[in-house]
Every structure is written in C-alpha cells, then in structure tokens.
Amino acid sequence: MSVKQKQSLKVWLRDGSPEAPRPSNQPFCEYLAQFWDFDTSPYFQELLTMGKEGHRRHALDMQKNVRCYFIPYFGNKKLRQIKEETLQDFLVFLKINKGLAASTVNKARNAAFVAIGYAKRRKLIGTFDFDAVLRAGG
C-alpha cells in the first residue's frame, strides 16, 4: 500500500466515507427559515436552474409556518435530531393540542418535507422515511 493510499485510508477511517451523510449541527428551525428564504435559498436557485418556477408567496407562507409552529415547538433541536417519529408527534400536537385544521397541519408537514428532502439529497441528514409521517385527515 502506497503512502498516499495509507493517508486516504486514515482520512476515510477518521471522517467516514465521502459519500456518507454529514449530519448537520444546524438548528432545525434555523435550517427551515434559511431554506424558505426565497432570495437566498439554494433550493430556489436550484429550481430556477432546472427551469422550474418557485413562488415568493409560497416561500413567505412557509416562513410563517416556521415562525408560528416550528420555532415554539422545536426550539434549538438540531436538524440531525429530526426523525420520523419527531415530526409525526409534532403534527399530532398541532392537530390535537393546537386544534388546527387538517389543511394547516398538512401545510406545516409540507414545509418540513420539502426541506428535509433537500437536506437528504445534500447529505445533511441520513435516512428519513417520508411514508412514516402521515397526513392529517378531516
């Protein structure tokens, strides 16, 4: 084994596979707020690059969801700590404890889903089973 290969192996053992997710220490709500910032979010820039149209009004609605529902509930919980059960418990809280309409709960769900999907693609989180988080009915 060459010196270069040994060095690469040491780095791989220390840092993990280059393809492995790098769990983010960023607070979940901070991530959501930045994600839904129409002017600075890499997500909206990516949409434009792919020929899709993002809408400023939709981004503002999602930011409102983050401020009204996510920040009071999640506080400083880290993005890497958000699991399927965590998000499902949050949605149940919104429906039962807050008495929100199913459509409002599902909008909050969508605000998280799009952002978490992007985080997963960017390897900021590991696995996330979207099917395990149910939509509100009613």
C-alpha positions in Angstrom: 0.0 0.0 0.0 1.4 3.4 -1.0 1.8 6.3 1.4 -0.9 8.2 -0.4 -3.3 5.2 -0.1 -2.5 4.9 3.6 -3.2 8.6 4.1 -6.5 8.3 2.2 -7.4 5.3 4.3 -6.7 7.2 7.6 -8.8 10.1 6.4 -11.6 7.7 5.4 -11.5 6.0 8.8 -11.5 9.3 10.7 -14.1 11.1 8.7 -16.2 8.3 7.2 -16.9 7.6 3.6 -17.0 10.7 1.4 -20.4 9.6 0.2 -21.8 9.2 3.8 -24.1 11.8 5.1 -22.5 14.5 7.2 -25.1 15.1 10.0 -25.8 18.8 10.4 -25.4 20.5 13.7 -27.6 23.4 12.5 -30.7 24.0 14.5 -33.7 22.6 12.6 -35.7 25.8 12.7 -32.8 27.9 11.5 -32.4 25.5 8.6 -36.1 25.8 7.8 -36.0 29.6 7.9 -33.0 29.7 5.6 -34.4 27.0 3.3 -37.6 29.0 2.8 -35.9 32.3 2.2 -36.8 32.9 -1.5 -33.9 35.3 -2.2 -31.0 33.4 -0.7 -32.0 29.7 -0.5 -30.0 27.3 -2.7 -33.3 25.4 -3.2 -34.9 28.2 -5.1 -31.8 28.9 -7.1 -31.7 25.2 -8.0 -35.4 25.3 -9.1 -34.6 28.2 -11.4 -31.6 26.4 -12.8 -33.8 23.4 -13.6 -36.4 25.5 -15.4 -39.0 25.3 -12.6 -40.6 28.3 -11.1 -40.5 29.0 -7.4 -43.0 31.4 -5.9 -42.2 34.1 -3.4 -45.7 34.0 -1.9 -45.3 30.3 -1.2 -41.9 30.8 0.4 -43.4 33.6 2.6 -46.2 31.2 3.7 -43.7 28.5 4.6 -41.6 31.0 6.6 -44.8 32.0 8.5 -45.4 28.3 9.3 -41.8 28.1 10.6 -42.3 31.1 12.9 -45.7 30.2 14.2 -45.5 26.5 14.7 -42.0 25.1 14.3 -39.9 27.5 16.4 -42.2 27.4 19.5 -42.3 23.6 19.4 -38.7 22.6 18.3 -36.7 25.4 19.8 -33.0 24.7 19.3 -33.4 21.0 18.3 -30.8 20.1 15.7 -31.7 19.1 12.1 -29.9 15.7 12.6 -32.3 15.0 15.6 -35.5 15.3 13.5 -36.7 11.7 12.9 -40.0 10.4 11.5 -41.5 10.0 15.0 -40.4 13.5 16.0 -42.2 15.1 13.0 -45.3 12.9 13.5 -45.5 13.8 17.2 -45.3 17.5 16.1 -48.2 17.1 13.6 -50.4 15.4 16.2 -49.6 18.2 18.6 -50.7 20.8 16.0 -53.9 18.9 15.3 -54.9 17.9 18.8 -53.3 20.4 21.2 -53.4 23.5 19.0 -56.7 22.5 17.3 -55.5 23.4 13.8 -57.4 22.4 10.7 -56.1 19.4 8.8 -55.1 21.6 5.9 -53.0 23.8 8.1 -51.3 20.8 9.7 -50.6 19.4 6.2 -49.1 22.7 5.1 -46.7 22.5 8.1 -45.9 18.9 7.1 -45.1 20.1 3.6 -42.9 22.8 4.9 -40.8 20.2 6.7 -41.0 17.6 3.9 -39.6 19.7 1.1 -36.8 21.0 3.3 -35.9 17.6 4.8 -36.0 16.1 1.3 -33.5 18.7 0.2 -31.3 18.1 3.3 -31.4 14.4 2.5 -30.3 15.0 -1.2 -27.5 17.2 0.1 -26.4 14.6 2.6 -27.1 16.9 5.6 -29.1 14.0 7.2 -29.1 10.3 6.8 -32.2 8.3 6.1 -35.7 9.7 6.5 -38.8 7.5 5.7 -41.3 10.0 4.4 -44.1 7.3 4.3 -43.8 7.0 8.1 -45.2 10.6 8.6 -48.9 10.6 8.0 -51.0 13.4 6.6 -53.7 14.9 8.8 -57.3 14.0 7.8 -60.6 15.7 8.4 
